[in-house]
């Protein structure tokens, strides 16, 4: 089926509303994506027809809900080409997945061990590792970035040693949209015996990672950035690792036997899924994957590249515009500033014109410090955005520039 | 003591002034003009301890007691934020601590800048007002 953006837009009810008297132009997709009717329907259908707690009831509703939840897990397994179904752990999102691994690694790290993160990380990816290092006496090292927003791999190689225990890198940087060379990073880290956790929060809406081929030890992502509901995501971990890691939270579902003397934990994946999970969220995540795969990731990537190239070209025609993150491998994210104008002012004016962009440091203060800027305006495009919307953005930015200069 | 008009009168004046503009663009252009007209703060007052937390743009707020009134000076690196500061300073500077503490701030809504009152906006208007009132509370205690 040919890619038809106008047909696709019909699936997204929110895209038809107005903001400040203008048709909404939603360009904050890197913060969260909009939801197609198919995902909304899956949530409503669950709550209207078979809402029940899972994995424990013998009654029919509980069985139906359990089946739907486990089918969603299976869809996720297939989507990411994961070897074993129990390697898919449902979480509340990327942040929880990272914290789960960071918490578990407390048991494996000793004084003098090293953890490597990249300079392109989101704050949520820096803090858990700082906390881990404080707890264990391990040392946090940082892969530096180049002025085009790419990681300096030669420096990364210098940082690697037999002391390196864990490497943590995002697949795609949220502030700049640069795609990191994770296959190479994983291979080099493994060569010194280090494990690798990849943050896929920004990547999974644009590309379909093959986790078996990548061979990373852990991969985390969130459903809400890929047309799914908020409050649900996954941690993928190799079975050997997940078996070794201690449980993160105690509660129902994650236990096998409980006496006051000792509790034995449930098998994977339930060992990491304490309490009643986000059942509707998991089911909605599965529906979102069905939806995206129905369009196809090749078609999505091709179309988003077209949007990115057009928007880049048009924005650069405006005098004084600087785009940050100019590496050639990037997704449809444009982080920019206009000389002499604060990003916050631009964001305020374009919002008045019905255009949703993000302004600020994008929870990546170290990147802003690197460029010595207070923040940027970030326009992030999804497959349901149009070339006309790019024109609206460019016109709005021009108007903002005129008003603010 | 310096002669100043009461806060309510200054607020009324601003409401009238902004009501001359029909659409948001003109209102914002006026706000931007007010921002550009804000007297420059002395560079030595732009220190980190004068920064107001919770703003996407930087806002430095300085206050001092002049006779029995509070004088505010402020600056920001964003021009719309500077416009908002100019509005607040026009209303609250050169007033008695008592009057500042008791002042109502619903005029912000009435001049059509309601969206800036949203705490999620992170532009710190709410924080700015709070900080001004905190200074006033401190000076009020000092005067008593």
HADDOCK unambig.tbl for C-alpha pairs under 7 A between the chains (distance, minus, plus):
assign (segid A and resid 342 and name CA) (segid B and resid 77 and name CA) 6.80 0.50 0.50
assign (segid A and resid 342 and name CA) (segid B and resid 78 and name CA) 5.14 0.50 0.50
assign (segid A and resid 344 and name CA) (segid B and resid 56 and name CA) 6.80 0.50 0.50
assign (segid A and resid 344 and name CA) (segid B and resid 57 and name CA) 6.65 0.50 0.50
assign (segid A and resid 344 and name CA) (segid B and resid 78 and name CA) 6.76 0.50 0.50
assign (segid A and resid 345 and name CA) (segid B and resid 78 and name CA) 6.14 0.50 0.50
assign (segid A and resid 345 and name CA) (segid B and resid 79 and name CA) 6.66 0.50 0.50
assign (segid A and resid 345 and name CA) (segid B and resid 80 and name CA) 5.93 0.50 0.50
assign (segid A and resid 360 and name CA) (segid B and resid 56 and name CA) 6.03 0.50 0.50
assign (segid A and resid 403 and name CA) (segid B and resid 29 and name CA) 6.59 0.50 0.50
